[in-house]
């Protein structure tokens, strides 16, 4: 087999693994990072298919702008979760049967 063909097959397998991993990952930050890696692999595939315009678009939009927007959204969601987290006092923990720390 040609080296170029082996490289394309490896990239396609990597692309499939990334697509499955994004859906199965529970951690949102890991999902965003895998998605950005997916877009980078897709960019390389577009280059191999001799479509530089699509490769540049995939790199800019897929790995660039979308990744940054996902990360900003994730940061905002986490900060809102921390603001809405109820504070449980130690006397309430005793009533709930939880451990208290000195």
MOURKA-V516890 format. One record per residue. N is the residue number from 0. SS is DSSP state (H for helix, E for strand, C for the rest). OMEGA is omega as a letter, one per 20 degrees, with the letter a starting at -180 (999 if undefined). BURIAL is 1 if it has 9 or more other C-alpha atoms within 8 Angstrom, else 0. Layout:
n=N ss=SS omega=OMEGA burial=BURIAL
n=N ss=SS omega=OMEGA burial=BURIAL
//
This chain:
n=0 ss=C omega=r burial=0
n=1 ss=C omega=r burial=0
n=2 ss=H omega=a burial=0
n=3 ss=H omega=r burial=0
n=4 ss=H omega=r burial=0
n=5 ss=H omega=r burial=1
n=6 ss=H omega=r burial=0
n=7 ss=H omega=r burial=1
n=8 ss=H omega=r burial=0
n=9 ss=H omega=r burial=0
n=10 ss=H omega=r burial=1
n=11 ss=H omega=r burial=0
n=12 ss=H omega=r burial=0
n=13 ss=H omega=r burial=1
n=14 ss=H omega=r burial=1
n=15 ss=H omega=r burial=0
n=16 ss=H omega=r burial=0
n=17 ss=H omega=r burial=1
n=18 ss=H omega=r burial=1
n=19 ss=H omega=a burial=0
n=20 ss=H omega=r burial=1
n=21 ss=H omega=a burial=1
n=22 ss=H omega=a burial=0
n=23 ss=H omega=a burial=0
n=24 ss=C omega=r burial=1
n=25 ss=C omega=a burial=0
n=26 ss=C omega=a burial=0
n=27 ss=H omega=r burial=0
n=28 ss=H omega=r burial=0
n=29 ss=H omega=r burial=1
n=30 ss=H omega=r burial=1
n=31 ss=H omega=r burial=1
n=32 ss=H omega=r burial=1
n=33 ss=H omega=r burial=1
n=34 ss=H omega=r burial=1
n=35 ss=H omega=r burial=1
n=36 ss=H omega=r burial=1
n=37 ss=H omega=a burial=1
n=38 ss=H omega=r burial=1
n=39 ss=H omega=r burial=1
n=40 ss=H omega=r burial=1
n=41 ss=H omega=r burial=1
n=42 ss=H omega=r burial=1
n=43 ss=H omega=r burial=1
n=44 ss=H omega=r burial=1
n=45 ss=H omega=r burial=1
n=46 ss=H omega=r burial=1
n=47 ss=H omega=r burial=0
n=48 ss=C omega=r burial=0
n=49 ss=C omega=r burial=0
n=50 ss=C omega=a burial=1
n=51 ss=H omega=r burial=0
n=52 ss=H omega=r burial=0
n=53 ss=H omega=r burial=1
n=54 ss=H omega=r burial=1
n=55 ss=H omega=r burial=1
n=56 ss=H omega=r burial=1
n=57 ss=H omega=r burial=1
n=58 ss=H omega=a burial=1
n=59 ss=H omega=a burial=1
n=60 ss=H omega=a burial=1
n=61 ss=H omega=a burial=1
n=62 ss=H omega=a burial=1
n=63 ss=H omega=a burial=1
n=64 ss=H omega=a burial=1
n=65 ss=H omega=r burial=1
n=66 ss=H omega=r burial=1
n=67 ss=H omega=r burial=0
n=68 ss=H omega=r burial=0
n=69 ss=H omega=a burial=1
n=70 ss=H omega=r burial=1
n=71 ss=H omega=r burial=0
n=72 ss=H omega=r burial=0
n=73 ss=H omega=r burial=1
n=74 ss=H omega=a burial=0
n=75 ss=H omega=r burial=0
n=76 ss=H omega=r burial=0
n=77 ss=H omega=r burial=0
n=78 ss=H omega=r burial=0
n=79 ss=H omega=r burial=0
n=80 ss=H omega=a burial=0
n=81 ss=H omega=r burial=0
n=82 ss=H omega=a burial=0
n=83 ss=H omega=a burial=0
n=84 ss=C omega=a burial=0
n=85 ss=C omega=r burial=0
n=86 ss=C omega=a burial=0
n=87 ss=C omega=r burial=0
n=88 ss=C omega=a burial=0
n=89 ss=H omega=r burial=0
n=90 ss=H omega=r burial=0
n=91 ss=H omega=r burial=0
n=92 ss=H omega=r burial=1
n=93 ss=H omega=r burial=1
n=94 ss=H omega=a burial=0
n=95 ss=H omega=r burial=0
n=96 ss=C omega=a burial=0
n=97 ss=C omega=r burial=0
n=98 ss=C omega=r burial=0
n=99 ss=C omega=r burial=0
n=100 ss=C omega=a burial=0
n=101 ss=C omega=999 burial=0
//
